[in-house]
Amino acid sequence: MDFRKGVDGLQKLCKQQIKQDPFSGAIFIFRNKRRYAIKMLWYDGQGFLLCLKRLSRGRFSWWPTNNAQQLYTALAQEAQVLLYNGDPSKSNFQSLWKPINQATLDDDS
């Protein structure tokens, strides 16, 4: 993607090219060609937030490798690892939180 794009350009890219709703609350992460910067776009219910992270040294070491795949759904933990220039595929995450069954809570009282 053209890294000069701002909120409107990225919103349009989400709708037209990757066929996703930019108002969904999902965080869309884009990387520049040289792999030293990423942009994140998300809608918080009131407006769009656009965040840029540019590495002062080095390049982002991990990115989905399938060039044909334009959309990669990442867990929140994977996005956090990516922000710190880590490799989410090599990270050991805790299992995802699941809501407690209300009946279990009632039995404990």
C-alpha positions in Angstrom: 0.0 0.0 0.0 1.0 3.6 -0.5 2.3 4.6 3.0 1.4 8.2 2.4 -2.3 7.3 2.9 -4.0 8.8 5.8 -7.3 7.8 7.5 -9.5 8.3 4.5 -7.2 6.5 2.1 -6.8 3.5 4.5 -10.5 3.4 5.2 -11.1 3.2 1.4 -8.5 0.5 1.1 -10.2 -1.6 3.7 -13.6 -1.3 2.0 -12.5 -1.7 -1.6 -9.4 -3.9 -1.7 -9.7 -6.2 1.3 -13.5 -6.1 1.5 -13.7 -5.3 5.2 -15.8 -2.8 7.2 -13.4 -0.2 8.7 -16.2 0.7 11.2 -16.2 -2.9 12.6 -13.8 -2.0 15.5 -11.1 -4.3 14.1 -7.6 -3.0 14.0 -6.1 -3.0 10.5 -2.3 -3.2 10.4 -0.4 -2.2 7.3 3.4 -2.4 6.7 5.5 -0.4 4.3 7.6 -2.1 1.6 10.9 -1.6 3.3 9.5 -3.2 6.5 10.6 -0.4 8.9 7.2 1.0 9.6 3.6 -0.1 10.3 0.4 1.8 10.4 -2.7 0.8 12.4 -6.2 2.0 11.8 -9.2 1.4 13.9 -12.6 2.9 14.7 -13.5 3.3 18.4 -17.1 4.2 18.0 -16.5 7.9 17.9 -13.9 8.3 15.2 -10.8 6.7 13.6 -7.5 6.4 15.2 -4.3 6.1 13.1 -1.1 5.0 14.7 2.3 4.9 13.1 5.3 2.9 14.4 8.6 3.5 12.7 11.6 1.5 13.9 14.7 3.6 14.6 16.9 0.6 13.6 16.3 -2.6 11.7 13.2 -3.9 10.1 10.1 -5.8 11.1 11.2 -9.4 11.1 7.8 -11.1 10.8 4.9 -10.6 8.5 2.5 -13.1 6.9 4.4 -14.7 4.1 1.6 -15.7 1.7 1.6 -12.8 -0.8 -1.7 -13.9 -2.3 -3.3 -13.5 1.2 -4.2 -9.9 1.8 -6.0 -10.5 5.0 -4.4 -12.1 8.1 -6.6 -12.3 11.2 -4.3 -11.9 14.2 -5.1 -12.3 17.9 -4.6 -9.2 20.1 -1.5 -10.9 21.6 0.0 -11.4 18.2 -0.5 -7.7 17.3 1.3 -6.8 20.6 4.2 -9.0 19.7 4.4 -7.5 16.2 4.5 -4.0 17.7 7.6 -5.0 19.6 9.1 -6.4 16.4 8.7 -10.0 17.5 7.6 -13.1 15.7 4.1 -14.0 16.8 4.4 -17.5 15.2 7.2 -18.3 17.7 5.5 -16.9 20.7 3.9 -19.0 23.4 0.6 -17.4 24.4 -1.7 -18.3 27.3 -5.0 -19.8 26.3 -7.7 -17.3 25.4 -9.9 -16.1 28.2 -13.4 -17.6 28.2 -16.4 -16.4 30.2 -17.2 -18.3 33.3 -20.5 -20.2 33.2 -23.0 -18.4 35.5 -24.2 -21.8 36.9 -20.6 -22.4 38.2 -20.7 -19.1 40.0 -24.1 -19.9 41.6 -22.8 -23.3 42.9 -19.8 -21.6 44.7 -22.0 -19.4 46.8 
